């Protein structure tokens, strides 16, 4: 049996609702918190951001806990979340290094300018 490739993108056969549930799971860290967040999205987001009414309407009511557990197993949520966290961490590290290089370049340029002024 061929093993399915784990990805942080939408998996083959995964619906928009299933993918959105996984994104909620990544953000909340557990199935129970995911369900609480999903239930609160309809009320809270549509009150504060009316432009999201269409998205919330498309996703519909939150599924049952049993359904979420099935999706979690079917689409490898734990492994995908680990992969996402690793990739997010790598991106942050790259950003930090980029900013450090930029700051070092700015300091070097400032010292060069200071030397020109002092001479």
MOPAC internal coordinates of N, CA, C and O (Angstrom, degrees):
PM7 1SCF
backbone

  N    0.0000 0     0.00 0     0.00 0    0    0    0
  C    1.4438 1     0.00 0     0.00 0    1    0    0
  C    1.5272 1   109.43 1     0.00 0    2    1    0
  O    1.2310 1   120.62 1   -51.88 1    3    2    1
  N    1.3239 1   116.42 1   128.12 1    3    2    1
  C    1.4512 1   122.06 1  -178.74 1    5    3    2
  C    1.5252 1   109.94 1   -75.10 1    6    5    3
  O    1.2310 1   120.99 1   -49.77 1    7    6    5
  N    1.3534 1   115.72 1   130.23 1    7    6    5
  C    1.4592 1   119.64 1  -179.99 1    9    7    6
  C    1.5280 1   109.64 1   -80.76 1   10    9    7
  O    1.2310 1   121.25 1   -45.16 1   11   10    9
  N    1.3143 1   115.21 1   134.84 1   11   10    9
  C    1.4505 1   122.01 1  -179.59 1   13   11   10
  C    1.5230 1   110.48 1   -71.36 1   14   13   11
  O    1.2310 1   120.58 1   -42.56 1   15   14   13
  N    1.3299 1   116.49 1   137.44 1   15   14   13
  C    1.4570 1   121.17 1   179.14 1   17   15   14
  C    1.5276 1   109.38 1   -72.76 1   18   17   15
  O    1.2310 1   121.13 1   -50.20 1   19   18   17
  N    1.3297 1   115.45 1   129.80 1   19   18   17
  C    1.4608 1   121.51 1   178.85 1   21   19   18
  C    1.5216 1   108.00 1   -83.50 1   22   21   19
  O    1.2310 1   120.49 1   -47.85 1   23   22   21
  N    1.3167 1   116.66 1   132.15 1   23   22   21
  C    1.4565 1   121.94 1  -178.82 1   25   23   22
  C    1.5255 1   110.01 1  -143.44 1   26   25   23
  O    1.2310 1   121.00 1   -21.31 1   27   26   25
  N    1.3089 1   115.69 1   158.69 1   27   26   25
  C    1.4596 1   119.41 1   175.78 1   29   27   26
  C    1.5286 1   110.83 1   -90.68 1   30   29   27
  O    1.2310 1   120.80 1   175.18 1   31   30   29
  N    1.3207 1   116.07 1    -4.82 1   31   30   29
  C    1.4560 1   120.80 1   174.29 1   33   31   30
  C    1.5197 1   108.80 1   -83.94 1   34   33   31
  O    1.2310 1   120.65 1    -4.73 1   35   34   33
  N    1.3061 1   116.37 1   175.27 1   35   34   33
  C    1.4588 1   120.36 1   177.04 1   37   35   34
  C    1.5300 1   108.60 1   -62.33 1   38   37   35
  O    1.2310 1   121.09 1   -51.01 1   39   38   37
  N    1.3268 1   115.51 1   128.99 1   39   38   37
  C    1.4666 1   121.09 1  -177.17 1   41   39   38
  C    1.5337 1   110.48 1   -79.44 1   42   41   39
  O    1.2310 1   120.40 1   -25.00 1   43   42   41
  N    1.3241 1   116.84 1   155.00 1   43   42   41
  C    1.4684 1   119.45 1   176.06 1   45   43   42
  C    1.5327 1   110.42 1   -57.00 1   46   45   43
  O    1.2310 1   121.02 1   -50.00 1   47   46   45
  N    1.3119 1   115.65 1   130.00 1   47   46   45
  C    1.4590 1   121.04 1   179.25 1   49   47   46
  C    1.5209 1   114.26 1    84.22 1   50   49   47
  O    1.2310 1   119.85 1   175.69 1   51   50   49
  N    1.2989 1   117.89 1    -4.31 1   51   50   49
  C    1.4617 1   122.16 1  -178.62 1   53   51   50
  C    1.5318 1   108.91 1   -85.03 1   54   53   51
  O    1.2310 1   121.01 1   -49.39 1   55   54   53
  N    1.3175 1   115.67 1   130.61 1   55   54   53
  C    1.4593 1   120.03 1   179.31 1   57   55   54
  C    1.5265 1   110.35 1   -81.57 1   58   57   55
  O    1.2310 1   120.86 1   -11.33 1   59   58   57
  N    1.3217 1   115.96 1   168.67 1   59   58   57
  C    1.4652 1   120.88 1   176.84 1   61   59   58
  C    1.5269 1   110.50 1   -59.76 1   62   61   59
  O    1.2310 1   120.87 1   139.72 1   63   62   61
  N    1.3158 1   115.94 1   -40.28 1   63   62   61
  C    1.4604 1   120.55 1  -179.13 1   65   63   62
  C    1.5352 1   110.65 1   -65.89 1   66   65   63
  O    1.2310 1   120.11 1   138.17 1   67   66   65
  N    1.3159 1   117.40 1   -41.83 1   67   66   65
  C    1.4638 1   121.51 1   179.34 1   69   67   66
  C    1.5344 1   110.79 1   -65.97 1   70   69   67
  O    1.2310 1   120.96 1   137.92 1   71   70   69
  N    1.3317 1   115.77 1   -42.08 1   71   70   69
  C    1.4644 1   120.38 1   179.42 1   73   71   70
  C    1.5326 1   110.34 1   -65.48 1   74   73   71
  O    1.2310 1   120.62 1   137.55 1   75   74   73
  N    1.3230 1   116.43 1   -42.45 1   75   74   73
  C    1.4580 1   120.90 1   178.10 1   77   75   74
  C    1.5273 1   110.48 1   -62.35 1   78   77   75
  O    1.2310 1   120.66 1   140.39 1   79   78   77
  N    1.3150 1   116.34 1   -39.61 1   79   78   77
  C    1.4665 1   120.19 1   177.56 1   81   79   78
  C    1.5264 1   109.96 1   -60.94 1   82   81   79
  O    1.2310 1   120.31 1   138.19 1   83   82   81
  N    1.3320 1   117.02 1   -41.81 1   83   82   81
  C    1.4699 1   119.76 1   178.10 1   85   83   82
  C    1.5294 1   110.90 1   -63.51 1   86   85   83
  O    1.2310 1   120.17 1   138.25 1   87   86   85
  N    1.3340 1   117.28 1   -41.75 1   87   86   85
  C    1.4648 1   119.81 1   177.84 1   89   87   86
  C    1.5264 1   111.18 1   -61.66 1   90   89   87
  O    1.2310 1   120.61 1   139.74 1   91   90   89
  N    1.3465 1   116.44 1   -40.26 1   91   90   89
  C    1.4673 1   120.19 1   174.58 1   93   91   90
  C    1.5294 1   109.61 1   -60.36 1   94   93   91
  O    1.2310 1   120.84 1   137.13 1   95   94   93
  N    1.3300 1   116.00 1   -42.87 1   95   94   93
  C    1.4589 1   121.41 1   179.93 1   97   95   94
  C    1.5334 1   110.44 1   -60.27 1   98   97   95
  O    1.2310 1   120.42 1   136.45 1   99   98   97
  N    1.3308 1   116.80 1   -43.55 1   99   98   97
  C    1.4727 1   120.40 1   177.95 1  101   99   98
  C    1.5207 1   110.92 1   -59.65 1  102  101   99
  O    1.2310 1   121.09 1   139.49 1  103  102  101
  N    1.3138 1   115.51 1   -40.51 1  103  102  101
  C    1.4524 1   120.17 1  -177.19 1  105  103  102
  C    1.5101 1   114.84 1   -77.02 1  106  105  103
  O    1.2310 1   120.82 1   154.18 1  107  106  105
  N    1.3265 1   116.03 1   -25.82 1  107  106  105
  C    1.4589 1   119.44 1  -175.18 1  109  107  106
  C    1.5238 1   113.11 1  -103.49 1  110  109  107
  O    1.2310 1   120.09 1   148.82 1  111  110  109
  N    1.3205 1   117.43 1   -31.18 1  111  110  109
  C    1.4583 1   121.00 1   176.09 1  113  111  110
  C    1.5171 1   116.72 1    92.59 1  114  113  111
  O    1.2310 1   120.01 1   174.01 1  115  114  113
  N    1.3290 1   117.58 1    -5.99 1  115  114  113
  C    1.4668 1   118.82 1   177.01 1  117  115  114
  C    1.5297 1   109.66 1  -157.83 1  118  117  115
  O    1.2310 1   121.27 1   -19.44 1  119  118  117
  N    1.2957 1   115.18 1   160.56 1  119  118  117
  C    1.4629 1   120.69 1   179.97 1  121  119  118
  C    1.5228 1   110.65 1   -66.41 1  122  121  119
  O    1.2310 1   120.10 1   137.64 1  123  122  121
  N    1.3196 1   117.42 1   -42.36 1  123  122  121
  C    1.4680 1   119.68 1  -179.72 1  125  123  122
  C    1.5293 1   111.60 1   -64.20 1  126  125  123
  O    1.2310 1   120.31 1   137.70 1  127  126  125
  N    1.3248 1   117.01 1   -42.30 1  127  126  125
  C    1.4628 1   120.05 1   177.90 1  129  127  126
  C    1.5277 1   110.59 1   -67.05 1  130  129  127
  O    1.2310 1   120.79 1   143.71 1  131  130  129
  N    1.3213 1   116.10 1   -36.29 1  131  130  129
  C    1.4612 1   120.94 1   176.41 1  133  131  130
  C    1.5213 1   110.41 1   -57.77 1  134  133  131
  O    1.2310 1   120.63 1   131.48 1  135  134  133
  N    1.3098 1   116.40 1   -48.52 1  135  134  133
  C    1.4683 1   120.73 1  -178.77 1  137  135  134
  C    1.5268 1   111.66 1   -63.13 1  138  137  135
  O    1.2310 1   120.58 1   138.23 1  139  138  137
  N    1.3315 1   116.49 1   -41.77 1  139  138  137
  C    1.4729 1   119.03 1   177.22 1  141  139  138
  C    1.5232 1   110.73 1   -62.64 1  142  141  139
  O    1.2310 1   120.61 1   137.34 1  143  142  141
  N    1.3288 1   116.44 1   -42.66 1  143  142  141
  C    1.4666 1   120.38 1  -179.77 1  145  143  142
  C    1.5213 1   110.58 1   -64.60 1  146  145  143
  O    1.2310 1   120.43 1   135.50 1  147  146  145
  N    1.3294 1   116.77 1   -44.50 1  147  146  145
  C    1.4602 1   120.69 1  -178.62 1  149  147  146
  C    1.5291 1   110.56 1   -61.57 1  150  149  147
  O    1.2310 1   120.94 1   137.91 1  151  150  149
  N    1.3160 1   115.80 1   -42.09 1  151  150  149
  C    1.4643 1   119.36 1   179.54 1  153  151  150
  C    1.5251 1   110.81 1   -64.59 1  154  153  151
  O    1.2310 1   120.41 1   147.25 1  155  154  153
  N    1.3216 1   116.82 1   -32.75 1  155  154  153
  C    1.4545 1   120.74 1   179.59 1  157  155  154
  C    1.5139 1   114.02 1   -80.43 1  158  157  155
  O    1.2310 1   120.14 1   159.59 1  159  158  157
  N    1.3329 1   117.34 1   -20.41 1  159  158  157
  C    1.4580 1   121.22 1  -178.17 1  161  159  158
  C    1.5153 1   111.48 1   -62.36 1  162  161  159
  O    1.2310 1   120.36 1   132.72 1  163  162  161
  N    1.2980 1   116.91 1   -47.28 1  163  162  161
  C    1.4628 1   120.50 1  -175.87 1  165  163  162
  C    1.5212 1   110.35 1   -56.59 1  166  165  163
  O    1.2310 1   120.53 1   131.29 1  167  166  165
  N    1.2842 1   116.59 1   -48.71 1  167  166  165
  C    1.4600 1   120.52 1  -176.59 1  169  167  166
  C    1.5262 1   111.95 1   -74.86 1  170  169  167
  O    1.2310 1   120.46 1   128.17 1  171  170  169
  N    1.3143 1   116.72 1   -51.83 1  171  170  169
  C    1.4597 1   120.88 1  -173.28 1  173  171  170
  C    1.5240 1   112.55 1   -69.58 1  174  173  171
  O    1.2310 1   120.46 1   128.54 1  175  174  173
  N    1.3234 1   116.73 1   -51.46 1  175  174  173
  C    1.4562 1   119.00 1  -175.31 1  177  175  174
  C    1.5145 1   113.01 1   -66.38 1  178  177  175
  O    1.2310 1   120.50 1   139.90 1  179  178  177
  N    1.2967 1   116.65 1   -40.10 1  179  178  177
  C    1.4578 1   117.88 1  -178.18 1  181  179  178
  C    1.5191 1   111.96 1   -69.98 1  182  181  179
  O    1.2310 1   120.11 1   155.70 1  183  182  181
  N    1.3235 1   117.40 1   -24.30 1  183  182  181
  C    1.4624 1   120.39 1   175.73 1  185  183  182
  C    1.5234 1   110.80 1   -76.11 1  186  185  183
  O    1.2310 1   120.73 1   137.83 1  187  186  185
  N    1.3381 1   116.22 1   -42.17 1  187  186  185
  C    1.4573 1   119.89 1  -176.10 1  189  187  186
  C    1.5301 1   112.91 1   -88.76 1  190  189  187
  O    1.2310 1   120.04 1   153.44 1  191  190  189
  N    1.3231 1   117.53 1   -26.56 1  191  190  189
  C    1.4651 1   121.18 1  -178.80 1  193  191  190
  C    1.5218 1   109.39 1  -136.36 1  194  193  191
  O    1.2310 1   120.24 1   -97.55 1  195  194  193
  N    1.3235 1   117.15 1    82.45 1  195  194  193
  C    1.4627 1   121.18 1  -175.65 1  197  195  194
  C    1.5273 1   113.88 1   -57.81 1  198  197  195
  O    1.2310 1   120.01 1   156.62 1  199  198  197
  N    1.3351 1   117.58 1   -23.38 1  199  198  197
  C    1.4654 1   119.80 1   179.58 1  201  199  198
  C    1.5226 1   112.63 1   -66.85 1  202  201  199
  O    1.2310 1   120.39 1   166.17 1  203  202  201
  N    1.3502 1   116.86 1   -13.83 1  203  202  201
  C    1.4632 1   120.58 1   179.92 1  205  203  202
  C    1.5287 1   113.14 1   -89.86 1  206  205  203
  O    1.2310 1   120.19 1   179.81 1  207  206  205
  N    1.3168 1   117.24 1    -0.19 1  207  206  205
  C    1.4576 1   120.80 1  -178.65 1  209  207  206
  C    1.5300 1   110.29 1   -55.63 1  210  209  207
  O    1.2310 1   120.47 1   137.95 1  211  210  209
  N    1.3294 1   116.72 1   -42.05 1  211  210  209
  C    1.4661 1   120.34 1  -179.31 1  213  211  210
  C    1.5111 1   113.06 1   -62.43 1  214  213  211
  O    1.2310 1   120.59 1   137.78 1  215  214  213
  N    1.3238 1   116.48 1   -42.22 1  215  214  213
  C    1.4694 1   120.60 1   179.81 1  217  215  214
  C    1.5217 1   109.94 1   -65.66 1  218  217  215
  O    1.2310 1   120.96 1   132.06 1  219  218  217
  N    1.3134 1   115.77 1   -47.94 1  219  218  217
  C    1.4650 1   119.94 1  -179.95 1  221  219  218
  C    1.5201 1   109.38 1   -61.02 1  222  221  219
  O    1.2310 1   120.12 1   139.51 1  223  222  221
  N    1.3228 1   117.38 1   -40.49 1  223  222  221
  C    1.4624 1   121.15 1   178.44 1  225  223  222
  C    1.5160 1   112.33 1   -62.81 1  226  225  223
  O    1.2310 1   120.55 1   141.79 1  227  226  225
  N    1.3328 1   116.55 1   -38.21 1  227  226  225
  C    1.4652 1   120.84 1   179.23 1  229  227  226
  C    1.5219 1   111.59 1   -66.91 1  230  229  227
  O    1.2310 1   120.37 1   143.43 1  231  230  229
  N    1.3319 1   116.89 1   -36.57 1  231  230  229
  C    1.4609 1   120.30 1  -178.81 1  233  231  230
  C    1.5200 1   112.09 1   -77.07 1  234  233  231
  O    1.2310 1   120.81 1   150.08 1  235  234  233
  N    1.2987 1   116.07 1   -29.92 1  235  234  233
  C    1.4531 1   119.87 1   177.58 1  237  235  234
  C    1.5194 1   113.38 1    74.06 1  238  237  235
  O    1.2310 1   121.76 1    13.17 1  239  238  237
  N    1.3108 1   114.24 1  -166.83 1  239  238  237
  C    1.4628 1   121.78 1  -179.50 1  241  239  238
  C    1.5256 1   110.06 1   -65.88 1  242  241  239
  O    1.2310 1   120.68 1   -29.96 1  243  242  241
  N    1.3255 1   116.31 1   150.04 1  243  242  241
  C    1.4660 1   118.45 1   176.44 1  245  243  242
  C    1.5289 1   110.40 1   -64.29 1  246  245  243
  O    1.2310 1   120.72 1   -37.12 1  247  246  245
  N    1.3137 1   116.24 1   142.88 1  247  246  245
  C    1.4689 1   119.38 1   177.63 1  249  247  246
  C    1.5235 1   110.94 1   -72.05 1  250  249  247
  O    1.2310 1   121.05 1    -7.74 1  251  250  249
  N    1.3110 1   115.59 1   172.26 1  251  250  249
  C    1.4645 1   120.12 1   178.13 1  253  251  250
  C    1.5257 1   110.05 1   -71.08 1  254  253  251
  O    1.2310 1   121.30 1   -18.00 1  255  254  253
  N    1.3041 1   115.12 1   162.00 1  255  254  253
  C    1.4673 1   120.39 1   177.80 1  257  255  254
  C    1.5295 1   110.43 1   -59.87 1  258  257  255
  O    1.2310 1   120.35 1   139.83 1  259  258  257
  N    1.3233 1   116.93 1   -40.17 1  259  258  257
  C    1.4665 1   121.67 1   179.19 1  261  259  258
  C    1.5237 1   110.63 1   -59.45 1  262  261  259
  O    1.2310 1   120.50 1   135.94 1  263  262  261
  N    1.3175 1   116.65 1   -44.06 1  263  262  261
  C    1.4667 1   121.33 1   179.61 1  265  263  262
  C    1.5252 1   110.04 1   -63.52 1  266  265  263
  O    1.2310 1   120.57 1   136.77 1  267  266  265
  N    1.3279 1   116.52 1   -43.23 1  267  266  265
  C    1.4675 1   120.60 1   178.91 1  269  267  266
  C    1.5243 1   110.72 1   -60.71 1  270  269  267
  O    1.2310 1   120.25 1   137.41 1  271  270  269
  N    1.3323 1   117.14 1   -42.59 1  271  270  269
  C    1.4666 1   121.04 1   178.75 1  273  271  270
  C    1.5273 1   109.85 1   -61.97 1  274  273  271
  O    1.2310 1   120.06 1   138.73 1  275  274  273
  N    1.3313 1   117.49 1   -41.27 1  275  274  273
  C    1.4710 1   121.23 1   177.75 1  277  275  274
  C    1.5292 1   110.71 1   -61.87 1  278  277  275
  O    1.2310 1   120.39 1   134.05 1  279  278  277
  N    1.3291 1   116.85 1   -45.95 1  279  278  277
  C    1.4722 1   120.74 1   178.83 1  281  279  278
  C    1.5254 1   110.27 1   -61.35 1  282  281  279
  O    1.2310 1   121.01 1   139.35 1  283  282  281
  N    1.3194 1   115.68 1   -40.65 1  283  282  281
  C    1.4614 1   121.01 1  -179.08 1  285  283  282
  C    1.5268 1   110.81 1   -58.71 1  286  285  283
  O    1.2310 1   120.82 1   135.59 1  287  286  285
  N    1.3072 1   116.04 1   -44.41 1  287  286  285
  C    1.4724 1   120.36 1   179.12 1  289  287  286
  C    1.5270 1   110.86 1   -70.73 1  290  289  287
  O    1.2310 1   120.68 1   133.31 1  291  290  289
  N    1.3066 1   116.31 1   -46.69 1  291  290  289
  C    1.4722 1   121.57 1  -176.02 1  293  291  290
  C    1.5256 1   111.82 1   -61.09 1  294  293  291
  O    1.2310 1   120.68 1   140.43 1  295  294  293
  N    1.3361 1   116.31 1   -39.57 1  295  294  293
  C    1.4621 1   119.99 1  -174.85 1  297  295  294
  C    1.5342 1   113.55 1  -109.23 1  298  297  295
  O    1.2310 1   120.91 1  -161.71 1  299  298  297
  N    1.3414 1   115.86 1    18.29 1  299  298  297
  C    1.4720 1   122.18 1   169.88 1  301  299  298
  C    1.5288 1   112.77 1    54.71 1  302  301  299
  O    1.2310 1   120.25 1  -129.50 1  303  302  301
  N    1.3205 1   117.14 1    50.50 1  303  302  301
  C    1.4619 1   121.05 1  -174.84 1  305  303  302
  C    1.5163 1   113.87 1   -58.08 1  306  305  303
  O    1.2310 1   119.79 1   139.65 1  307  306  305
  N    1.3121 1   118.00 1   -40.35 1  307  306  305
  C    1.4673 1   120.01 1  -177.26 1  309  307  306
  C    1.5279 1   109.99 1   -64.72 1  310  309  307
  O    1.2310 1   120.21 1   131.75 1  311  310  309
  N    1.3224 1   117.20 1   -48.25 1  311  310  309
  C    1.4661 1   120.84 1   179.65 1  313  311  310
  C    1.5304 1   111.01 1   -64.87 1  314  313  311
  O    1.2310 1   120.54 1   138.37 1  315  314  313
  N    1.3256 1   116.57 1   -41.63 1  315  314  313
  C    1.4615 1   120.36 1   179.77 1  317  315  314
  C    1.5223 1   110.90 1   -64.17 1  318  317  315
  O    1.2310 1   120.82 1   139.78 1  319  318  317
  N    1.3257 1   116.04 1   -40.22 1  319  318  317
  C    1.4628 1   119.93 1   179.73 1  321  319  318
  C    1.5207 1   110.07 1   -65.39 1  322  321  319
  O    1.2310 1   120.11 1   137.51 1  323  322  321
  N    1.3264 1   117.39 1   -42.49 1  323  322  321
  C    1.4701 1   120.80 1   175.84 1  325  323  322
  C    1.5230 1   110.59 1   -58.74 1  326  325  323
  O    1.2310 1   120.82 1   135.70 1  327  326  325
  N    1.3287 1   116.04 1   -44.30 1  327  326  325
  C    1.4654 1   120.90 1   178.87 1  329  327  326
  C    1.5286 1   110.56 1   -62.17 1  330  329  327
  O    1.2310 1   120.59 1   136.56 1  331  330  329
  N    1.3253 1   116.47 1   -43.44 1  331  330  329
  C    1.4659 1   120.76 1   179.99 1  333  331  330
  C    1.5287 1   110.39 1   -63.80 1  334  333  331
  O    1.2310 1   120.18 1   135.43 1  335  334  333
  N    1.3119 1   117.26 1   -44.57 1  335  334  333
  C    1.4657 1   120.42 1   179.29 1  337  335  334
  C    1.5267 1   111.41 1   -62.48 1  338  337  335
  O    1.2310 1   120.66 1   139.52 1  339  338  337
  N    1.3265 1   116.35 1   -40.48 1  339  338  337
  C    1.4629 1   120.47 1   177.94 1  341  339  338
  C    1.5238 1   110.64 1   -62.89 1  342  341  339
  O    1.2310 1   121.08 1   133.10 1  343  342  341
  N    1.3344 1   115.53 1   -46.90 1  343  342  341
  C    1.4748 1   119.39 1   179.99 1  345  343  342
  C    1.5188 1   111.45 1   -65.65 1  346  345  343
  O    1.2310 1   120.21 1   138.29 1  347  346  345
  N    1.3204 1   117.20 1   -41.71 1  347  346  345
  C    1.4628 1   120.65 1   178.12 1  349  347  346
  C    1.5249 1   110.38 1   -61.12 1  350  349  347
  O    1.2310 1   120.57 1   139.15 1  351  350  349
  N    1.3267 1   116.51 1   -40.85 1  351  350  349
  C    1.4588 1   121.56 1   178.64 1  353  351  350
  C    1.5290 1   110.72 1   -63.90 1  354  353  351
  O    1.2310 1   120.36 1   137.65 1  355  354  353
  N    1.3217 1   116.92 1   -42.35 1  355  354  353
  C    1.4663 1   121.05 1   178.30 1  357  355  354
  C    1.5234 1   110.60 1   -62.32 1  358  357  355
  O    1.2310 1   120.38 1   137.65 1  359  358  357
  N    1.3227 1   116.89 1   -42.35 1  359  358  357
  C    1.4642 1   121.13 1   179.15 1  361  359  358
  C    1.5208 1   110.50 1   -62.69 1  362  361  359
  O    1.2310 1   120.53 1   136.48 1  363  362  361
  N    1.3328 1   116.59 1   -43.52 1  363  362  361
  C    1.4656 1   120.37 1   177.85 1  365  363  362
  C    1.5262 1   111.28 1   -62.38 1  366  365  363
  O    1.2310 1   120.38 1   137.41 1  367  366  365
  N    1.3262 1   116.88 1   -42.59 1  367  366  365
  C    1.4656 1   120.63 1   178.65 1  369  367  366
  C    1.5268 1   110.60 1   -61.55 1  370  369  367
  O    1.2310 1   120.38 1   137.95 1  371  370  369
  N    1.3235 1   116.88 1   -42.05 1  371  370  369
  C    1.4681 1   120.88 1   178.23 1  373  371  370
  C    1.5298 1   110.30 1   -62.52 1  374  373  371
  O    1.2310 1   120.40 1   138.52 1  375  374  373
  N    1.3284 1   116.84 1   -41.48 1  375  374  373
  C    1.4725 1   121.45 1   178.06 1  377  375  374
  C    1.5226 1   110.98 1   -62.70 1  378  377  375
  O    1.2310 1   120.73 1   136.70 1  379  378  377
  N    1.3203 1   116.21 1   -43.30 1  379  378  377
  C    1.4683 1   120.80 1   179.36 1  381  379  378
  C    1.5268 1   109.86 1   -62.11 1  382  381  379
  O    1.2310 1   120.38 1   133.76 1  383  382  381
  N    1.3255 1   116.88 1   -46.24 1  383  382  381
  C    1.4640 1   120.44 1   179.79 1  385  383  382
  C    1.5256 1   111.06 1   -63.32 1  386  385  383
  O    1.2310 1   120.19 1   139.83 1  387  386  385
  N    1.3039 1   117.24 1   -40.17 1  387  386  385
  C    1.4686 1   121.69 1   178.33 1  389  387  386
  C    1.5266 1   109.87 1   -61.19 1  390  389  387
  O    1.2310 1   120.32 1   134.13 1  391  390  389
  N    1.3295 1   117.00 1   -45.87 1  391  390  389
  C    1.4693 1   120.53 1   179.44 1  393  391  390
  C    1.5244 1   111.55 1   -65.30 1  394  393  391
  O    1.2310 1   120.33 1   141.82 1  395  394  393
  N    1.3311 1   116.97 1   -38.18 1  395  394  393
  C    1.4680 1   120.17 1   177.78 1  397  395  394
  C    1.5273 1   110.26 1   -61.89 1  398  397  395
  O    1.2310 1   120.65 1   135.39 1  399  398  397
  N    1.3411 1   116.35 1   -44.61 1  399  398  397
  C    1.4687 1   119.92 1   178.46 1  401  399  398
  C    1.5237 1   111.03 1   -61.80 1  402  401  399
  O    1.2310 1   120.89 1   136.56 1  403  402  401
  N    1.3331 1   115.91 1   -43.44 1  403  402  401
  C    1.4697 1   119.96 1   179.47 1  405  403  402
  C    1.5210 1   111.06 1   -62.33 1  406  405  403
  O    1.2310 1   120.16 1   137.45 1  407  406  405
  N    1.3326 1   117.29 1   -42.55 1  407  406  405
  C    1.4595 1   120.86 1   178.75 1  409  407  406
  C    1.5214 1   111.20 1   -65.22 1  410  409  407
  O    1.2310 1   120.58 1   139.68 1  411  410  409
  N    1.3297 1   116.50 1   -40.32 1  411  410  409
  C    1.4653 1   120.20 1   178.61 1  413  411  410
  C    1.5300 1   110.13 1   -63.76 1  414  413  411
  O    1.2310 1   120.44 1   139.67 1  415  414  413
  N    1.3134 1   116.77 1   -40.33 1  415  414  413
  C    1.4646 1   120.65 1   177.73 1  417  415  414
  C    1.5255 1   111.22 1   -64.26 1  418  417  415
  O    1.2310 1   120.62 1   139.97 1  419  418  417
  N    1.3318 1   116.43 1   -40.03 1  419  418  417
  C    1.4690 1   120.40 1   178.31 1  421  419  418
  C    1.5244 1   110.80 1   -64.55 1  422  421  419
  O    1.2310 1   120.56 1   137.16 1  423  422  421
  N    1.3304 1   116.54 1   -42.84 1  423  422  421
  C    1.4627 1   120.09 1   179.00 1  425  423  422
  C    1.5264 1   111.11 1   -64.31 1  426  425  423
  O    1.2310 1   120.72 1   137.20 1  427  426  425
  N    1.3145 1   116.23 1   -42.80 1  427  426  425
  C    1.4625 1   120.44 1   178.64 1  429  427  426
  C    1.5180 1   110.09 1   -60.57 1  430  429  427
  O    1.2310 1   120.60 1   134.48 1  431  430  429
  N    1.3147 1   116.47 1   -45.52 1  431  430  429
  C    1.4660 1   121.03 1   178.67 1  433  431  430
  C    1.5300 1   110.95 1   -63.08 1  434  433  431
  O    1.2310 1   119.77 1   139.28 1  435  434  433
  N    1.3138 1   118.03 1   -40.72 1  435  434  433
  C    1.4646 1   121.39 1   178.59 1  437  435  434
  C    1.5223 1   110.59 1   -63.04 1  438  437  435
  O    1.2310 1   119.69 1   137.39 1  439  438  437
  N    1.3367 1   118.20 1   -42.61 1  439  438  437
  C    1.4634 1   120.82 1   177.68 1  441  439  438
  C    1.5230 1   111.42 1   -64.48 1  442  441  439
  O    1.2310 1   120.07 1   140.04 1  443  442  441
  N    1.3272 1   117.47 1   -39.96 1  443  442  441
  C    1.4716 1   120.71 1   177.18 1  445  443  442
  C    1.5268 1   110.06 1   -60.43 1  446  445  443
  O    1.2310 1   120.81 1   134.91 1  447  446  445
  N    1.3320 1   116.06 1   -45.09 1  447  446  445
  C    1.4525 1   120.34 1   179.76 1  449  447  446
  C    1.5309 1   110.76 1   -64.73 1  450  449  447
  O    1.2310 1   120.58 1   141.00 1  451  450  449
  N    1.3231 1   116.49 1   -39.00 1  451  450  449
  C    1.4555 1   121.08 1   178.83 1  453  451  450
  C    1.5414 1   110.16 1   -63.71 1  454  453  451
  O    1.2310 1   120.02 1   138.89 1  455  454  453
  N    1.3146 1   117.57 1   -41.11 1  455  454  453
  C    1.4824 1   121.48 1   179.01 1  457  455  454
  C    1.5314 1   109.44 1   -61.90 1  458  457  455
  O    1.2310 1   120.67 1   139.66 1  459  458  457
  N    1.3262 1   116.32 1   -40.34 1  459  458  457
  C    1.4746 1   120.30 1  -179.06 1  461  459  458
  C    1.5256 1   109.46 1   -64.59 1  462  461  459
  O    1.2310 1   120.38 1   140.30 1  463  462  461
  N    1.3272 1   116.89 1   -39.70 1  463  462  461
  C    1.4611 1   121.26 1  -178.72 1  465  463  462
  C    1.5286 1   110.31 1   -69.06 1  466  465  463
  O    1.2310 1   119.98 1   139.79 1  467  466  465
  N    1.3178 1   117.65 1   -40.21 1  467  466  465
  C    1.4672 1   122.57 1  -176.56 1  469  467  466
  C    1.5275 1   110.82 1   -69.73 1  470  469  467
  O    1.2310 1   119.42 1   144.35 1  471  470  469
  N    1.3178 1   118.71 1   -35.65 1  471  470  469
  C    1.4768 1   121.93 1  -176.91 1  473  471  470
  C    1.4613 1   112.78 1   -66.51 1  474  473  471
  O    1.2310 1   120.10 1   180.00 1  475  474  473

